[in-house]
Amino acid sequence: MGLLHIIDDIISILFFLIYFYQFIYMFIPFILGKKKIPKSAPQDHDFAVLICARDEENVIGDLIDCIAEQTYDQSKIHVFLIADNCSDRTAEIAREHGAIVYERENKELVGKGYALQALLQNIKKDYAEGFDGYFVFDADNLLKPDFIEQMNNTFSEGHDIITCYRNSKNFSDTWVSATSTLFFLRENRFLNHSRYLLGTSCNVSGTGFFFSRKIAEELKDWPFHMLTEDIEFTMSQVVQDKKIAFCDKAELYDEQPQKFSQSWKQRIRWSRGNLQAIRYYGGRLFKGIFRGNFACFDMLMFSVPAIFLSLFSVIVNLALTILGIILGANFLVTLTAILKMLLYIYGSFFLIGWLVVIKEWKRIRAKGYKKILSVFTFPIFMASFIPISLISLFKRVKWERIEHSVSAEDFKQDQSGS
């Protein structure tokens, strides 16, 4: 079964070669974290806040109240919400808290992309003068009081698309919510922050992002309807050589899944959405690499090789193990090869988890022992992407709502116990 060891070693080398640049990324915040980015004087801008909500009566009032408490000039913040196929009091509560609400009923075209498109169409019809920029939030989000002020500072520096620092409301709830939070904290610090410091494009991640009037006019509403409209939007901009900025000081808190089953369904949708986006934009990303656009290479590597290399490794290991058993090979040799692969996967993500927790210790809202425990479960969470990716190749995936229940009061109590 020496062949098994050789194949595993080759896959490990390929992983290292493909992701060496991300290994470098992990050190950039430590080396350039205090790099002085040229600043421009903040300008006053008129902003629209876009919220798509489906049966979010438990949390929507908290988000709108958070926006009303922003340090930015409230006369320049206009909150719009689309109640998308709602069967509860989401629209009513949003109006009570001061939002301008539209309602949408469409059981065929389902998903955030369609809801966002409808919201922008309504705003264009009723507010023909438009706005200087648009924020996109999910109903479960909470914001630091200076979120919009910090994003405006970055916008004033000349950036047309900006993503924020995405934190969590409920790190302490379960091991799933904790490790899911680490997943996004890693993206904040060791991907987007590093990209921004190096002058390449960042990646929009779900919620808490911003785009300018210029981008809105180019998009003509919101034409992104895949399962992962954020990745679709990112790729559409990167292939046009546009850069997405990162605002580290603009901090947002969202609710992570508490159950593994919820996370499983969510990540199958992500994986399937990534495949959709690559199918559509992969060729243009590949061409962009030869134009010298590093962001195209980054997005391609971010979306494809890990899935297929991991799947290939698992399939080869299983096939050769079965073959070895049939042919009477030494079972201990086979078992050693499998354990080596598993230890490599676990050890790699264990190290990444430690680096995330060390770097983001003060920004993780949890007791110290829970932060440490999350490092041990993080590799399990990440390794589960392997079967998820395999299933996503064949499973028909639909957008499914995840119930949100962590209120602002729950968040405050969790902070006080940190």
Contacts in CASP RR format, 6 or more apart in sequence:
PFRMAT RR
TARGET T0000
AUTHOR 0000-0000-0000
METHOD contacts of the structure
MODEL  1
MGLLHIIDDIISILFFLIYFYQFIYMFIPFILGKKKIPKSAPQDHDFAVL
ICARDEENVIGDLIDCIAEQTYDQSKIHVFLIADNCSDRTAEIAREHGAI
VYERENKELVGKGYALQALLQNIKKDYAEGFDGYFVFDADNLLKPDFIEQ
MNNTFSEGHDIITCYRNSKNFSDTWVSATSTLFFLRENRFLNHSRYLLGT
SCNVSGTGFFFSRKIAEELKDWPFHMLTEDIEFTMSQVVQDKKIAFCDKA
ELYDEQPQKFSQSWKQRIRWSRGNLQAIRYYGGRLFKGIFRGNFACFDML
MFSVPAIFLSLFSVIVNLALTILGIILGANFLVTLTAILKMLLYIYGSFF
LIGWLVVIKEWKRIRAKGYKKILSVFTFPIFMASFIPISLISLFKRVKWE
RIEHSVSAEDFKQDQSGS
1 320 0 8 1.000
1 324 0 8 1.000
1 329 0 8 1.000
1 330 0 8 1.000
1 333 0 8 1.000
1 334 0 8 1.000
1 337 0 8 1.000
2 333 0 8 1.000
2 337 0 8 1.000
3 320 0 8 1.000
4 316 0 8 1.000
4 317 0 8 1.000
4 320 0 8 1.000
4 321 0 8 1.000
4 333 0 8 1.000
4 334 0 8 1.000
4 337 0 8 1.000
5 337 0 8 1.000
5 340 0 8 1.000
7 313 0 8 1.000
7 316 0 8 1.000
7 317 0 8 1.000
7 320 0 8 1.000
8 313 0 8 1.000
8 317 0 8 1.000
8 337 0 8 1.000
8 340 0 8 1.000
8 341 0 8 1.000
8 344 0 8 1.000
11 309 0 8 1.000
11 312 0 8 1.000
11 313 0 8 1.000
11 316 0 8 1.000
12 344 0 8 1.000
14 305 0 8 1.000
14 309 0 8 1.000
15 306 0 8 1.000
15 309 0 8 1.000
16 23 0 8 1.000
18 301 0 8 1.000
18 305 0 8 1.000
18 309 0 8 1.000
19 301 0 8 1.000
19 305 0 8 1.000
19 306 0 8 1.000
21 298 0 8 1.000
21 301 0 8 1.000
22 190 0 8 1.000
22 191 0 8 1.000
22 301 0 8 1.000
25 190 0 8 1.000
25 191 0 8 1.000
25 194 0 8 1.000
25 195 0 8 1.000
26 190 0 8 1.000
26 194 0 8 1.000
26 352 0 8 1.000
26 355 0 8 1.000
28 190 0 8 1.000
28 193 0 8 1.000
28 194 0 8 1.000
28 197 0 8 1.000
28 198 0 8 1.000
29 189 0 8 1.000
29 190 0 8 1.000
29 193 0 8 1.000
29 194 0 8 1.000
29 197 0 8 1.000
29 359 0 8 1.000
30 359 0 8 1.000
32 197 0 8 1.000
32 198 0 8 1.000
33 193 0 8 1.000
33 197 0 8 1.000
35 197 0 8 1.000
37 157 0 8 1.000
38 157 0 8 1.000
39 153 0 8 1.000
39 157 0 8 1.000
40 156 0 8 1.000
40 157 0 8 1.000
40 158 0 8 1.000
41 156 0 8 1.000
42 149 0 8 1.000
42 152 0 8 1.000
42 153 0 8 1.000
42 156 0 8 1.000
43 152 0 8 1.000
43 156 0 8 1.000
44 73 0 8 1.000
44 76 0 8 1.000
45 76 0 8 1.000
45 132 0 8 1.000
45 133 0 8 1.000
45 152 0 8 1.000
45 155 0 8 1.000
45 156 0 8 1.000
46 76 0 8 1.000
46 78 0 8 1.000
46 131 0 8 1.000
46 132 0 8 1.000
46 133 0 8 1.000
47 72 0 8 1.000
47 76 0 8 1.000
47 77 0 8 1.000
47 78 0 8 1.000
47 131 0 8 1.000
47 132 0 8 1.000
47 133 0 8 1.000
47 134 0 8 1.000
47 135 0 8 1.000
47 148 0 8 1.000
47 152 0 8 1.000
48 78 0 8 1.000
48 80 0 8 1.000
48 123 0 8 1.000
48 127 0 8 1.000
48 130 0 8 1.000
48 131 0 8 1.000
48 133 0 8 1.000
48 134 0 8 1.000
48 135 0 8 1.000
49 67 0 8 1.000
49 77 0 8 1.000
49 78 0 8 1.000
49 79 0 8 1.000
49 80 0 8 1.000
49 134 0 8 1.000
49 135 0 8 1.000
49 137 0 8 1.000
50 80 0 8 1.000
50 116 0 8 1.000
50 119 0 8 1.000
50 120 0 8 1.000
50 123 0 8 1.000
50 134 0 8 1.000
50 135 0 8 1.000
50 136 0 8 1.000
50 137 0 8 1.000
51 60 0 8 1.000
51 63 0 8 1.000
51 64 0 8 1.000
51 79 0 8 1.000
51 80 0 8 1.000
51 81 0 8 1.000
51 82 0 8 1.000
51 94 0 8 1.000
51 99 0 8 1.000
51 136 0 8 1.000
51 137 0 8 1.000
51 138 0 8 1.000
51 139 0 8 1.000
52 81 0 8 1.000
52 82 0 8 1.000
52 84 0 8 1.000
52 112 0 8 1.000
52 113 0 8 1.000
52 115 0 8 1.000
52 116 0 8 1.000
52 119 0 8 1.000
52 138 0 8 1.000
52 139 0 8 1.000
53 60 0 8 1.000
53 81 0 8 1.000
53 82 0 8 1.000
53 83 0 8 1.000
53 84 0 8 1.000
53 86 0 8 1.000
53 90 0 8 1.000
53 94 0 8 1.000
53 139 0 8 1.000
54 83 0 8 1.000
54 84 0 8 1.000
54 85 0 8 1.000
54 86 0 8 1.000
54 90 0 8 1.000
54 115 0 8 1.000
54 401 0 8 1.000
55 86 0 8 1.000
55 87 0 8 1.000
55 88 0 8 1.000
55 90 0 8 1.000
55 401 0 8 1.000
55 403 0 8 1.000
56 86 0 8 1.000
56 88 0 8 1.000
56 90 0 8 1.000
56 139 0 8 1.000
56 140 0 8 1.000
56 404 0 8 1.000
57 88 0 8 1.000
57 89 0 8 1.000
57 90 0 8 1.000
57 93 0 8 1.000
58 403 0 8 1.000
58 404 0 8 1.000
58 405 0 8 1.000
58 407 0 8 1.000
59 139 0 8 1.000
59 140 0 8 1.000
59 255 0 8 1.000
59 404 0 8 1.000
59 405 0 8 1.000
59 406 0 8 1.000
59 407 0 8 1.000
60 81 0 8 1.000
60 90 0 8 1.000
60 93 0 8 1.000
60 94 0 8 1.000
60 97 0 8 1.000
60 139 0 8 1.000
61 93 0 8 1.000
61 94 0 8 1.000
61 97 0 8 1.000
62 142 0 8 1.000
62 407 0 8 1.000
62 408 0 8 1.000
63 137 0 8 1.000
63 139 0 8 1.000
63 140 0 8 1.000
63 141 0 8 1.000
63 142 0 8 1.000
63 143 0 8 1.000
64 79 0 8 1.000
64 81 0 8 1.000
64 94 0 8 1.000
64 97 0 8 1.000
64 98 0 8 1.000
64 99 0 8 1.000
65 97 0 8 1.000
65 408 0 8 1.000
66 141 0 8 1.000
66 142 0 8 1.000
66 143 0 8 1.000
66 408 0 8 1.000
67 77 0 8 1.000
67 79 0 8 1.000
67 143 0 8 1.000
67 148 0 8 1.000
68 74 0 8 1.000
68 97 0 8 1.000
68 98 0 8 1.000
69 145 0 8 1.000
70 77 0 8 1.000
70 143 0 8 1.000
70 145 0 8 1.000
70 146 0 8 1.000
70 147 0 8 1.000
70 148 0 8 1.000
70 149 0 8 1.000
71 145 0 8 1.000
71 146 0 8 1.000
71 148 0 8 1.000
71 149 0 8 1.000
72 146 0 8 1.000
72 148 0 8 1.000
72 149 0 8 1.000
72 152 0 8 1.000
77 148 0 8 1.000
78 100 0 8 1.000
78 127 0 8 1.000
78 131 0 8 1.000
79 98 0 8 1.000
79 99 0 8 1.000
79 100 0 8 1.000
80 99 0 8 1.000
80 100 0 8 1.000
80 101 0 8 1.000
80 102 0 8 1.000
80 119 0 8 1.000
80 122 0 8 1.000
80 123 0 8 1.000
81 90 0 8 1.000
81 91 0 8 1.000
81 94 0 8 1.000
81 99 0 8 1.000
81 100 0 8 1.000
81 101 0 8 1.000
81 102 0 8 1.000
81 119 0 8 1.000
82 101 0 8 1.000
82 102 0 8 1.000
82 103 0 8 1.000
82 104 0 8 1.000
82 115 0 8 1.000
82 116 0 8 1.000
82 118 0 8 1.000
82 119 0 8 1.000
82 122 0 8 1.000
83 90 0 8 1.000
83 91 0 8 1.000
83 94 0 8 1.000
83 101 0 8 1.000
83 102 0 8 1.000
83 103 0 8 1.000
83 104 0 8 1.000
84 104 0 8 1.000
84 111 0 8 1.000
84 114 0 8 1.000
84 115 0 8 1.000
84 118 0 8 1.000
85 104 0 8 1.000
85 105 0 8 1.000
85 106 0 8 1.000
85 107 0 8 1.000
85 110 0 8 1.000
86 103 0 8 1.000
90 139 0 8 1.000
91 101 0 8 1.000
91 103 0 8 1.000
94 101 0 8 1.000
95 101 0 8 1.000
102 118 0 8 1.000
102 119 0 8 1.000
102 122 0 8 1.000
104 115 0 8 1.000
104 118 0 8 1.000
106 114 0 8 1.000
106 118 0 8 1.000
109 225 0 8 1.000
110 398 0 8 1.000
110 399 0 8 1.000
111 225 0 8 1.000
111 399 0 8 1.000
112 229 0 8 1.000
112 399 0 8 1.000
113 222 0 8 1.000
113 224 0 8 1.000
113 225 0 8 1.000
113 229 0 8 1.000
114 225 0 8 1.000
116 136 0 8 1.000
116 222 0 8 1.000
116 229 0 8 1.000
117 221 0 8 1.000
117 222 0 8 1.000
117 223 0 8 1.000
117 225 0 8 1.000
120 134 0 8 1.000
120 216 0 8 1.000
120 221 0 8 1.000
120 222 0 8 1.000
121 221 0 8 1.000
123 130 0 8 1.000
124 130 0 8 1.000
124 221 0 8 1.000
130 213 0 8 1.000
131 213 0 8 1.000
132 212 0 8 1.000
132 213 0 8 1.000
133 155 0 8 1.000
133 210 0 8 1.000
133 211 0 8 1.000
133 212 0 8 1.000
133 213 0 8 1.000
133 216 0 8 1.000
134 210 0 8 1.000
134 211 0 8 1.000
134 212 0 8 1.000
134 213 0 8 1.000
134 216 0 8 1.000
135 148 0 8 1.000
135 151 0 8 1.000
135 208 0 8 1.000
135 209 0 8 1.000
135 210 0 8 1.000
136 207 0 8 1.000
136 208 0 8 1.000
136 209 0 8 1.000
136 210 0 8 1.000
136 211 0 8 1.000
137 143 0 8 1.000
137 207 0 8 1.000
137 208 0 8 1.000
137 252 0 8 1.000
138 206 0 8 1.000
138 207 0 8 1.000
138 208 0 8 1.000
138 254 0 8 1.000
139 404 0 8 1.000
140 169 0 8 1.000
140 254 0 8 1.000
140 255 0 8 1.000
140 404 0 8 1.000
140 406 0 8 1.000
141 207 0 8 1.000
141 208 0 8 1.000
141 252 0 8 1.000
141 253 0 8 1.000
141 254 0 8 1.000
142 169 0 8 1.000
142 252 0 8 1.000
142 253 0 8 1.000
142 254 0 8 1.000
142 408 0 8 1.000
142 411 0 8 1.000
143 251 0 8 1.000
143 252 0 8 1.000
143 253 0 8 1.000
144 150 0 8 1.000
144 250 0 8 1.000
144 251 0 8 1.000
144 252 0 8 1.000
146 249 0 8 1.000
146 250 0 8 1.000
147 164 0 8 1.000
147 250 0 8 1.000
147 251 0 8 1.000
147 252 0 8 1.000
148 250 0 8 1.000
150 247 0 8 1.000
150 249 0 8 1.000
150 250 0 8 1.000
151 162 0 8 1.000
151 164 0 8 1.000
151 210 0 8 1.000
151 247 0 8 1.000
151 250 0 8 1.000
153 247 0 8 1.000
153 249 0 8 1.000
154 162 0 8 1.000
154 245 0 8 1.000
154 247 0 8 1.000
154 250 0 8 1.000
155 162 0 8 1.000
155 210 0 8 1.000
155 212 0 8 1.000
157 245 0 8 1.000
159 243 0 8 1.000
159 244 0 8 1.000
159 245 0 8 1.000
160 211 0 8 1.000
160 212 0 8 1.000
160 214 0 8 1.000
160 215 0 8 1.000
160 242 0 8 1.000
161 204 0 8 1.000
161 209 0 8 1.000
161 210 0 8 1.000
161 211 0 8 1.000
161 212 0 8 1.000
161 215 0 8 1.000
161 237 0 8 1.000
161 242 0 8 1.000
161 243 0 8 1.000
161 244 0 8 1.000
161 245 0 8 1.000
162 209 0 8 1.000
162 210 0 8 1.000
162 211 0 8 1.000
162 244 0 8 1.000
162 245 0 8 1.000
162 246 0 8 1.000
162 247 0 8 1.000
162 250 0 8 1.000
163 192 0 8 1.000
163 202 0 8 1.000
163 203 0 8 1.000
163 204 0 8 1.000
163 205 0 8 1.000
163 208 0 8 1.000
163 209 0 8 1.000
163 210 0 8 1.000
163 244 0 8 1.000
163 245 0 8 1.000
163 246 0 8 1.000
163 247 0 8 1.000
164 208 0 8 1.000
164 209 0 8 1.000
164 210 0 8 1.000
164 246 0 8 1.000
164 247 0 8 1.000
164 250 0 8 1.000
164 251 0 8 1.000
164 252 0 8 1.000
165 188 0 8 1.000
165 246 0 8 1.000
165 247 0 8 1.000
165 248 0 8 1.000
165 249 0 8 1.000
165 250 0 8 1.000
165 251 0 8 1.000
165 252 0 8 1.000
165 363 0 8 1.000
166 184 0 8 1.000
166 185 0 8 1.000
166 187 0 8 1.000
166 188 0 8 1.000
166 205 0 8 1.000
166 206 0 8 1.000
166 207 0 8 1.000
166 208 0 8 1.000
166 252 0 8 1.000
166 254 0 8 1.000
167 181 0 8 1.000
167 184 0 8 1.000
167 185 0 8 1.000
167 188 0 8 1.000
167 251 0 8 1.000
167 252 0 8 1.000
167 253 0 8 1.000
167 254 0 8 1.000
167 363 0 8 1.000
167 364 0 8 1.000
167 365 0 8 1.000
168 177 0 8 1.000
168 180 0 8 1.000
168 181 0 8 1.000
168 184 0 8 1.000
168 253 0 8 1.000
168 254 0 8 1.000
168 255 0 8 1.000
168 256 0 8 1.000
168 365 0 8 1.000
169 253 0 8 1.000
169 254 0 8 1.000
169 255 0 8 1.000
169 256 0 8 1.000
169 365 0 8 1.000
169 406 0 8 1.000
169 410 0 8 1.000
169 411 0 8 1.000
169 414 0 8 1.000
170 177 0 8 1.000
170 255 0 8 1.000
170 256 0 8 1.000
170 258 0 8 1.000
170 406 0 8 1.000
170 410 0 8 1.000
170 411 0 8 1.000
170 414 0 8 1.000
171 177 0 8 1.000
171 178 0 8 1.000
171 181 0 8 1.000
171 256 0 8 1.000
171 364 0 8 1.000
171 365 0 8 1.000
171 366 0 8 1.000
171 370 0 8 1.000
171 374 0 8 1.000
171 414 0 8 1.000
172 178 0 8 1.000
172 365 0 8 1.000
172 366 0 8 1.000
172 367 0 8 1.000
172 370 0 8 1.000
172 414 0 8 1.000
172 418 0 8 1.000
173 256 0 8 1.000
173 258 0 8 1.000
173 406 0 8 1.000
174 258 0 8 1.000
174 259 0 8 1.000
175 373 0 8 1.000
175 374 0 8 1.000
175 377 0 8 1.000
176 256 0 8 1.000
176 257 0 8 1.000
176 258 0 8 1.000
176 259 0 8 1.000
176 260 0 8 1.000
176 262 0 8 1.000
176 263 0 8 1.000
176 381 0 8 1.000
177 256 0 8 1.000
177 257 0 8 1.000
177 258 0 8 1.000
178 366 0 8 1.000
178 370 0 8 1.000
178 373 0 8 1.000
178 374 0 8 1.000
178 377 0 8 1.000
179 374 0 8 1.000
179 377 0 8 1.000
179 378 0 8 1.000
179 380 0 8 1.000
179 381 0 8 1.000
179 382 0 8 1.000
180 256 0 8 1.000
180 257 0 8 1.000
180 263 0 8 1.000
180 381 0 8 1.000
181 256 0 8 1.000
181 364 0 8 1.000
181 374 0 8 1.000
182 353 0 8 1.000
182 356 0 8 1.000
182 357 0 8 1.000
182 374 0 8 1.000
182 375 0 8 1.000
182 378 0 8 1.000
182 381 0 8 1.000
183 378 0 8 1.000
183 381 0 8 1.000
183 382 0 8 1.000
184 205 0 8 1.000
185 356 0 8 1.000
185 360 0 8 1.000
185 363 0 8 1.000
185 364 0 8 1.000
186 352 0 8 1.000
186 353 0 8 1.000
186 356 0 8 1.000
187 203 0 8 1.000
187 205 0 8 1.000
188 246 0 8 1.000
188 248 0 8 1.000
188 360 0 8 1.000
189 356 0 8 1.000
189 359 0 8 1.000
189 360 0 8 1.000
190 352 0 8 1.000
190 355 0 8 1.000
190 356 0 8 1.000
190 359 0 8 1.000
191 202 0 8 1.000
191 203 0 8 1.000
191 302 0 8 1.000
192 202 0 8 1.000
192 203 0 8 1.000
192 205 0 8 1.000
192 246 0 8 1.000
193 246 0 8 1.000
193 248 0 8 1.000
195 201 0 8 1.000
195 202 0 8 1.000
195 203 0 8 1.000
195 246 0 8 1.000
195 295 0 8 1.000
195 298 0 8 1.000
196 202 0 8 1.000
196 245 0 8 1.000
196 246 0 8 1.000
196 248 0 8 1.000
199 243 0 8 1.000
200 243 0 8 1.000
200 294 0 8 1.000
200 295 0 8 1.000
200 298 0 8 1.000
201 234 0 8 1.000
201 237 0 8 1.000
201 238 0 8 1.000
201 242 0 8 1.000
201 243 0 8 1.000
201 244 0 8 1.000
201 295 0 8 1.000
201 298 0 8 1.000
201 299 0 8 1.000
202 243 0 8 1.000
202 244 0 8 1.000
202 245 0 8 1.000
202 246 0 8 1.000
203 231 0 8 1.000
203 234 0 8 1.000
203 244 0 8 1.000
203 299 0 8 1.000
203 302 0 8 1.000
204 230 0 8 1.000
204 231 0 8 1.000
204 233 0 8 1.000
204 234 0 8 1.000
204 244 0 8 1.000
205 230 0 8 1.000
206 230 0 8 1.000
207 252 0 8 1.000
207 254 0 8 1.000
208 252 0 8 1.000
209 230 0 8 1.000
211 219 0 8 1.000
215 237 0 8 1.000
222 229 0 8 1.000
224 232 0 8 1.000
224 233 0 8 1.000
224 236 0 8 1.000
225 232 0 8 1.000
226 232 0 8 1.000
226 273 0 8 1.000
226 276 0 8 1.000
226 277 0 8 1.000
226 280 0 8 1.000
227 269 0 8 1.000
227 270 0 8 1.000
227 272 0 8 1.000
227 273 0 8 1.000
227 276 0 8 1.000
227 397 0 8 1.000
227 399 0 8 1.000
228 269 0 8 1.000
228 270 0 8 1.000
228 273 0 8 1.000
228 274 0 8 1.000
228 276 0 8 1.000
228 277 0 8 1.000
231 273 0 8 1.000
231 274 0 8 1.000
231 277 0 8 1.000
231 303 0 8 1.000
232 273 0 8 1.000
232 276 0 8 1.000
232 277 0 8 1.000
232 280 0 8 1.000
232 281 0 8 1.000
234 244 0 8 1.000
234 299 0 8 1.000
235 277 0 8 1.000
235 280 0 8 1.000
235 281 0 8 1.000
235 282 0 8 1.000
235 285 0 8 1.000
235 299 0 8 1.000
236 281 0 8 1.000
237 244 0 8 1.000
238 244 0 8 1.000
238 285 0 8 1.000
238 293 0 8 1.000
238 295 0 8 1.000
238 296 0 8 1.000
238 299 0 8 1.000
239 281 0 8 1.000
239 284 0 8 1.000
239 285 0 8 1.000
239 288 0 8 1.000
239 296 0 8 1.000
241 291 0 8 1.000
241 293 0 8 1.000
241 295 0 8 1.000
243 295 0 8 1.000
251 363 0 8 1.000
253 365 0 8 1.000
253 411 0 8 1.000
255 404 0 8 1.000
255 405 0 8 1.000
255 406 0 8 1.000
256 263 0 8 1.000
257 263 0 8 1.000
257 266 0 8 1.000
257 402 0 8 1.000
262 402 0 8 1.000
263 381 0 8 1.000
264 384 0 8 1.000
264 388 0 8 1.000
265 400 0 8 1.000
265 402 0 8 1.000
266 402 0 8 1.000
267 384 0 8 1.000
267 385 0 8 1.000
267 388 0 8 1.000
268 388 0 8 1.000
268 391 0 8 1.000
268 392 0 8 1.000
268 395 0 8 1.000
268 397 0 8 1.000
269 397 0 8 1.000
269 399 0 8 1.000
269 400 0 8 1.000
271 307 0 8 1.000
271 385 0 8 1.000
271 388 0 8 1.000
271 389 0 8 1.000
271 391 0 8 1.000
271 392 0 8 1.000
272 392 0 8 1.000
272 395 0 8 1.000
272 397 0 8 1.000
273 392 0 8 1.000
273 397 0 8 1.000
274 303 0 8 1.000
274 307 0 8 1.000
275 392 0 8 1.000
275 393 0 8 1.000
277 303 0 8 1.000
278 285 0 8 1.000
278 300 0 8 1.000
278 303 0 8 1.000
278 304 0 8 1.000
282 300 0 8 1.000
284 296 0 8 1.000
285 296 0 8 1.000
285 297 0 8 1.000
285 299 0 8 1.000
285 300 0 8 1.000
286 296 0 8 1.000
286 300 0 8 1.000
287 296 0 8 1.000
288 296 0 8 1.000
289 296 0 8 1.000
289 297 0 8 1.000
289 300 0 8 1.000
306 385 0 8 1.000
307 385 0 8 1.000
307 389 0 8 1.000
310 385 0 8 1.000
310 386 0 8 1.000
310 389 0 8 1.000
311 386 0 8 1.000
311 389 0 8 1.000
311 390 0 8 1.000
313 341 0 8 1.000
314 386 0 8 1.000
314 390 0 8 1.000
317 337 0 8 1.000
317 338 0 8 1.000
317 341 0 8 1.000
320 334 0 8 1.000
321 334 0 8 1.000
321 337 0 8 1.000
321 338 0 8 1.000
323 329 0 8 1.000
324 334 0 8 1.000
325 331 0 8 1.000
325 334 0 8 1.000
345 379 0 8 1.000
345 382 0 8 1.000
345 383 0 8 1.000
346 379 0 8 1.000
346 380 0 8 1.000
346 383 0 8 1.000
347 379 0 8 1.000
348 379 0 8 1.000
349 378 0 8 1.000
349 379 0 8 1.000
349 382 0 8 1.000
349 383 0 8 1.000
350 375 0 8 1.000
350 376 0 8 1.000
350 378 0 8 1.000
350 379 0 8 1.000
352 378 0 8 1.000
353 374 0 8 1.000
353 375 0 8 1.000
353 378 0 8 1.000
354 375 0 8 1.000
356 378 0 8 1.000
357 364 0 8 1.000
357 371 0 8 1.000
357 372 0 8 1.000
357 374 0 8 1.000
357 375 0 8 1.000
361 371 0 8 1.000
364 371 0 8 1.000
365 411 0 8 1.000
365 414 0 8 1.000
365 415 0 8 1.000
365 418 0 8 1.000
366 374 0 8 1.000
366 414 0 8 1.000
366 418 0 8 1.000
367 417 0 8 1.000
367 418 0 8 1.000
END
